[in-house]
Amino acid sequence: MLPGSGMGGHAGSRRATTVITDALALRAEELAAQGAPFVTATVVRAQRPTSVQAGNVALVTTDGAIQGFVGGVCAEHSVRLYSLKVLESGEALLLKILPDGPKDIEEGAGYETGREEGSITVQNPCLSGGAIEVFLEPVLPQPRVLLVGHTPIAEAVARLAPELGLKIERVEGDHLEPAAGDLGLVVAAHGRDELPTIRRGLEAGLPYVGLVASPKRGNGLVEELRADGVSEELLEQIDFPAGIEIGAVTPAEIGLSLLARIVQIRRGGSYTPAYDTAAAAPATAIDPVCGMTVIPGPETPKVEHDGETVYFCRVGCKDEYEKSLQGSQASPSAASTTPAPVPTTAIDPICGMTVVVDADTPRVEHDGQTVYFCCAGCRTKFEKEHLHAVAAH
């Protein structure tokens, strides 16, 4: 579905009027025309303070690139990562991005703090405040089904298929050119050019090849293909009489049974779409300062350290990391014999953030161990929960 005046309606009471530019709408049309998958990200709720407004729209493509505005750089990381997950699953998702959340957290685009059917909540420690809810809707190309013939059954298939999300391509048998990602071939030509057409479909590896024919005529055609050198493995893939047995009699009923078989193959796990989001998905990296998952790009802040590239969600985390490197270097006299160590990281037990330890990192000695925190507030909370409780006993 392309973004339009109805976008945001999926979010119920949080519906917002979309704010989509002409350029963005044109880009969405271009991607759809190219058969390129993408995600429409629509802000359905924005709680201050935040720079985004309800109704703002962005497009996210399979390489993680984002066009449009759905929040600052930190919110974008979450939107980009979960958009790629949506493209993989093919199911829409309501993404809730909060500046804080429960302590029981996992590393992620921010940290996942809750899952419900159709929605996920993440804690993004880099947000300056406020909360954002973004509806992520995948726009996926329709699988193509090649249709040969102009019989009543062929017309029924062509009429019903769009309702099932299938793209029908009418072709003549001698012009059949299967492409990667095509879902199937339906031959309903009543004897015209059936042999070369079916053979071309089988040899192209189409997931479904259906022949509208009686068992007698279908068996005769199979024998001709066998005599022509077609392998038994390929011959077994011909579906004839085409469709699922439902007692169909009329052209519309036969078309329905045939399309039901195609849907079964499409949803059964053996069909691979023309696009491959897993192969196209960019690599990710973990920001060692805040723990966020980052999709590296040309503008992603980074530092070269010990022969490796370290990526960050924002310049602030990069600056903090570089500061920790400077603080961890040994004195000039010791540097000649001891190499500068990689900065130590620790997990703040209050908020779950990954902390790069340096001289200024808040800490507490507890049970013979040093506990580190991202800020003085987390340290104070820890002291109240643990040290004060011990003192009370």
C-alpha positions in Angstrom: 0.0 0.0 0.0 1.3 3.4 -0.8 1.2 6.2 1.7 -1.8 8.4 1.5 -4.5 10.2 3.4 -5.6 7.0 5.1 -2.2 6.1 6.6 -2.1 5.9 10.4 -5.6 4.4 10.5 -4.1 1.0 11.5 -3.2 2.5 14.8 -6.8 2.9 16.0 -7.4 5.9 18.3 -3.9 7.2 17.6 -4.6 7.9 14.0 -2.8 10.9 12.6 -3.1 12.9 9.4 0.0 12.0 7.4 2.6 14.6 6.5 4.1 13.3 3.3 5.8 15.5 0.7 5.2 15.2 -3.0 8.8 14.0 -3.4 8.3 11.2 -0.9 5.1 10.1 -2.5 6.7 10.1 -5.9 9.6 8.0 -4.5 7.1 5.5 -3.0 5.4 5.2 -6.4 8.8 4.7 -8.1 9.8 1.9 -5.7 6.4 0.2 -6.2 6.7 0.4 -10.0 10.2 -1.1 -9.8 8.9 -4.0 -7.6 11.3 -2.9 -4.9 10.2 -3.7 -1.3 10.2 -0.9 1.2 8.6 0.1 4.5 6.3 3.1 5.1 7.1 4.4 8.6 4.3 6.7 9.9 4.5 8.5 13.3 1.2 7.9 14.9 2.0 9.4 18.3 4.6 11.8 19.5 5.0 12.8 23.2 7.0 16.0 23.9 9.8 16.8 24.1 10.5 15.5 20.6 11.3 17.0 17.2 8.9 14.8 15.3 5.1 15.3 14.9 2.3 12.7 14.6 1.8 12.2 10.9 5.4 12.5 9.8 6.3 9.8 7.2 9.5 8.2 6.0 10.4 5.4 3.6 13.0 2.7 4.5 14.5 0.5 1.8 16.2 -2.9 2.1 19.7 -1.3 2.5 18.5 0.5 5.6 18.4 3.9 3.9 15.7 6.2 5.2 14.1 9.1 3.3 11.8 11.4 5.2 11.6 12.3 8.9 10.4 10.2 11.8 12.7 11.6 14.6 16.3 12.4 15.4 19.3 10.2 14.7 18.7 8.0 17.7 15.1 7.3 16.9 16.1 6.7 13.3 18.4 3.8 14.4 15.4 2.0 15.9 13.1 2.7 12.9 15.7 1.5 10.4 16.5 -1.7 12.3 12.9 -2.7 12.9 11.9 -1.8 9.4 14.3 -4.4 8.1 12.7 -6.9 10.5 9.3 -6.0 9.1 10.5 -6.5 5.5 11.8 -10.0 6.6 8.5 -11.0 8.2 6.2 -9.2 5.8 4.0 -8.2 8.7 3.2 -4.6 9.9 4.4 -3.5 13.3 3.7 -0.7 15.8 7.1 0.4 17.1 7.0 2.2 20.5 10.3 4.1 21.3 10.7 5.2 24.9 13.6 7.1 26.6 13.4 4.6 29.6 11.9 1.3 30.5 12.0 -1.8 32.7 15.4 -3.1 33.9 14.8 -6.5 32.3 16.2 -5.6 28.9 18.2 -7.0 26.0 20.5 -5.4 23.5 18.8 -4.1 20.4 17.9 -0.9 18.5 17.7 0.6 21.9 16.7 -2.3 24.1 13.6 -4.4 23.7 11.4 -4.0 26.7 8.1 -5.5 25.7 6.4 -7.4 22.9 2.7 -7.7 22.2 1.0 -9.1 19.1 1.6 -6.5 16.4 3.7 -4.1 18.5 7.1 -3.9 20.2 8.4 -1.4 22.8 12.1 -0.4 22.8 14.0 1.7 25.3 16.3 4.1 23.5 18.7 5.5 26.0 19.9 8.3 23.6 16.5 10.0 23.3 16.5 13.5 24.8 13.0 12.8 26.2 9.5 12.2 25.0 8.2 9.1 23.4 7.4 8.1 19.8 5.1 5.5 18.3 5.8 4.6 14.6 3.7 2.3 12.5 5.9 0.3 10.2 4.1 -1.1 7.1 5.9 -3.3 4.6 5.1 -2.6 0.9 6.1 -5.8 -0.9 6.0 -6.5 -4.6 3.2 -8.9 -5.7 4.3 -12.3 -6.8 3.9 -12.7 -10.6 1.9 -15.5 -12.1 2.2 -16.1 -15.8 -1.1 -16.9 -17.5 -1.4 -18.4 -21.0 -4.8 -18.6 -22.7 -8.1 -16.7 -23.1 -10.6 -19.3 -22.0 -13.3 -18.7 -19.5 -11.2 -20.4 -16.8 -8.2 -18.1 -17.7 -10.5 -15.1 -17.4 -11.7 -16.2 -14.0 -8.1 -16.6 -12.8 -7.2 -13.1 -14.1 -10.2 -11.6 -12.3 -9.8 -13.3 -8.9 -6.0 -13.2 -8.6 -5.6 -9.5 -7.7 -7.8 -10.0 -4.7 -5.2 -12.5 -3.4 -2.3 -10.2 -3.9 -1.1 -11.9 -7.0 0.1 -10.1 -10.2 -1.2 -11.8 -13.4 0.9 -11.4 -16.5 -0.9 -12.4 -19.6 1.5 -14.0 -22.1 1.5 -16.0 -25.3 3.1 -19.4 -25.1 5.8 -18.6 -27.6 6.7 -15.4 -25.8 7.0 -16.9 -22.3 10.0 -15.5 -20.4 9.9 -16.6 -16.8 11.9 -14.4 -14.4 13.5 -15.0 -11.0 10.9 -14.7 -8.3 7.9 -15.7 -10.5 5.5 -17.8 -8.5 3.9 -19.8 -11.2 2.6 -20.6 -14.7 -1.0 -21.4 -15.5 -1.7 -22.9 -19.0 -5.3 -22.7 -19.9 -5.0 -22.6 -23.7 -6.9 -25.8 -24.6 -4.2 -27.4 -26.6 -2.5 -24.4 -28.2 1.3 -24.4 -27.7 1.0 -26.3 -24.5 4.0 -28.6 -24.8 6.8 -25.9 -25.3 5.1 -23.6 -22.8 4.9 -26.1 -20.0 8.5 -27.3 -20.7 9.8 -23.8 -20.6 8.1 -23.2 -17.2 9.4 -26.5 -15.8 13.0 -25.9 -16.9 12.8 -22.3 -15.5 12.2 -23.8 -12.1 8.9 -22.1 -11.4 7.4 -23.2 -8.1 4.0 -23.9 -9.7 3.2 -25.1 -13.2 -0.6 -25.8 -13.7 -2.3 -27.2 -16.7 -6.0 -26.8 -17.2 -6.9 -30.1 -18.8 -8.7 -33.4 -18.2 -6.7 -36.3 -16.7 -6.7 -38.0 -20.1 -5.4 -35.1 -22.0 -2.9 -34.2 -19.2 -1.5 -37.8 -19.1 -1.1 -37.7 -22.9 0.8 -34.4 -22.7 3.1 -35.8 -20.0 3.9 -38.8 -22.2 4.8 -36.5 -25.1 7.1 -34.5 -22.8 8.7 -37.7 -21.5 9.3 -38.9 -25.0 10.9 -35.5 -25.7 13.5 -36.0 -22.9 11.9 -34.2 -20.0 13.0 -35.7 -16.7 10.6 -37.5 -14.4 11.5 -35.1 -11.6 10.2 -32.2 -13.7 7.2 -34.1 -15.0 6.0 -34.8 -11.5 5.7 -31.0 -10.9 3.0 -30.5 -13.4 -0.4 -29.9 -11.6 -3.2 -31.4 -13.7 -6.1 -31.1 -13.6 -4.9 -27.8 -12.1 -6.1 -26.8 -8.6 -7.3 -28.3 -5.3 -10.1 -30.8 -5.5 -13.2 -29.0 -4.3 -15.8 -30.4 -6.7 -15.5 -27.3 -8.9 -17.7 -27.2 -12.0 -18.0 -23.6 -13.3 -15.0 -21.6 -14.6 -15.1 -19.4 -11.6 -15.0 -22.4 -9.2 -12.1 -24.0 -11.2 -10.3 -20.7 -11.1 -10.8 -20.5 -7.4 -9.5 -24.0 -6.8 -6.4 -23.3 -9.0 -5.6 -20.1 -7.2 -6.0 -21.9 -3.8 -3.2 -24.3 -4.9 -1.0 -21.3 -5.8 -1.7 -19.6 -2.5 -0.8 -22.9 -0.8 2.6 -23.0 -2.5 3.2 -19.3 -1.8 2.5 -19.6 1.9 4.0 -23.1 2.3 7.6 -22.0 2.8 9.0 -23.3 -0.5 8.6 -20.1 -2.4 11.3 -17.4 -2.3 10.3 -13.9 -3.5 12.3 -12.1 -6.1 13.8 -9.9 -3.4 15.9 -11.3 -0.7 15.8 -9.0 2.4 18.2 -11.2 4.3 20.9 -10.9 1.6 20.2 -7.2 1.1 20.1 -6.3 4.8 23.2 -4.3 5.8 25.5 -5.4 8.6 25.0 -4.1 12.0 27.3 -3.0 14.9 26.9 -2.4 18.6 27.7 1.1 19.9 30.0 0.2 22.8 28.9 3.2 24.8 25.1 3.0 24.9 24.6 -0.5 23.6 22.4 0.5 20.6 22.4 -1.5 17.4 23.8 0.6 14.6 23.4 0.2 10.9 26.7 1.6 9.6 26.5 4.1 6.7 28.6 6.8 5.1 27.6 9.3 7.8 27.7 7.0 10.8 30.2 8.2 13.5 33.1 5.9 13.8 36.6 5.5 15.2 39.5 3.3 14.1 40.9 1.5 17.1 43.3 -1.5 17.2 42.8 -2.2 13.5 39.0 -2.3 13.8 36.3 0.2 13.0 34.0 1.0 16.0 30.6 2.5 15.1 28.4 4.8 17.2 24.8 5.9 17.1 25.7 9.6 17.5 28.6 11.9 17.9 28.1 12.1 21.6 28.8 8.4 22.1 31.9 8.7 19.8 33.3 11.6 21.9 32.7 9.6 25.1 34.5 6.6 23.6 37.5 8.7 22.5 37.7 10.3 25.9 37.8 6.8 27.5 40.7 5.9 25.2 42.7 8.9 26.2 42.0 8.2 29.9 43.0 4.5 29.6 46.4 5.2 28.1 49.4 4.5 30.3 51.9 7.2 31.4 54.8 8.0 29.0 57.3 5.9 30.9 55.0 2.9 31.0 53.8 3.3 27.4 57.2 2.0 26.1 56.6 -1.4 27.7 52.8 -1.7 28.1 50.4 -1.2 25.1 47.3 0.9 25.7 44.5 -1.5 26.8 41.2 -1.7 25.1 38.7 0.3 27.3 36.8 -1.9 29.8 33.1 -2.1 29.5 30.5 -2.9 32.2 26.7 -3.2 32.4 24.9 -0.7 34.5 22.7 -2.9 36.7 20.0 -0.3 37.0 19.3 0.7 33.4 21.2 -2.1 31.5 23.3 0.3 29.5 26.8 -0.8 28.4 29.3 1.6 30.0 32.8 2.3 28.9 34.8 2.6 32.1 37.1 5.5 32.6 38.3 7.7 35.5 35.1 9.7 35.6 32.6 6.7 35.5 30.3 6.7 38.5 31.0 3.5 40.6 30.3 1.8 43.9 32.2 -0.9 45.8 29.8 -3.6 46.7 30.4 -7.2 47.9 34.1 -7.0 47.0 33.3 -5.8 43.4 33.2 -2.5 41.7 29.8 -1.7 40.1 29.8 0.9 37.4 26.9 3.2 36.3 26.1 5.3 33.3 25.2 8.3 35.5 25.0 9.5 39.1 21.3 8.9 39.1 21.6 5.2 38.5 24.4 5.0 41.2 22.1 6.7 43.7 19.3 4.3 42.9 21.6 1.4 43.4 22.8 2.7 46.7 19.3 3.1 48.0 18.3 -0.4 46.8 21.4 -2.3 48.0 23.7 -0.4 50.4 21.0 1.2 52.4 19.2 -2.1 52.7 22.4 -3.7 54.1 22.8 -0.9 56.6 19.3 -1.3 57.8 20.1 -4.9 58.9 
